[in-house]
């Protein structure tokens, strides 16, 4: 949580953890702290009514749903990999990135690491609906309208 610059007192609910991992540790931690949270991962083992075994690139992010979306070393790592590869499917990731941002409620944030400077520059210069804060280890994009 510290690495990503996330403070429990400032988390907007509900929360979605994209790429929550096999054990869904962050999901379980947030639940123990009375946060409504869901997790997505292809390899998750502890399935229940709020942890889904699904490819997060194929998941449909419904507009105006999430208070906070978190992705630590998952979505942005894959996006960066495709962005740098000559044959990478970066357009699919860019489309999904914007879908994730649209799934935020007003005031909601997408917090991820590592940063995606090429996308963040586009957001800053093109869209007035989002603010971008880059921390030492993570990026937070907040929907403002």
Buried (B, 14 or more C-beta within 10 A) or exposed (E): BEEBBBEEEEBBBBBBBBBBBEBBEBBBBBBEEEBEBBBBBEEBEBEEEBBBEBEBBEBEBEEEBBBBBBBBEBBBBBBBEBBEEEEBBBEEBBEBBBBBBBBBBEEBBBBBBBBBEEBBEBBEEEBEBBBBEBEEEBBBBBBEE
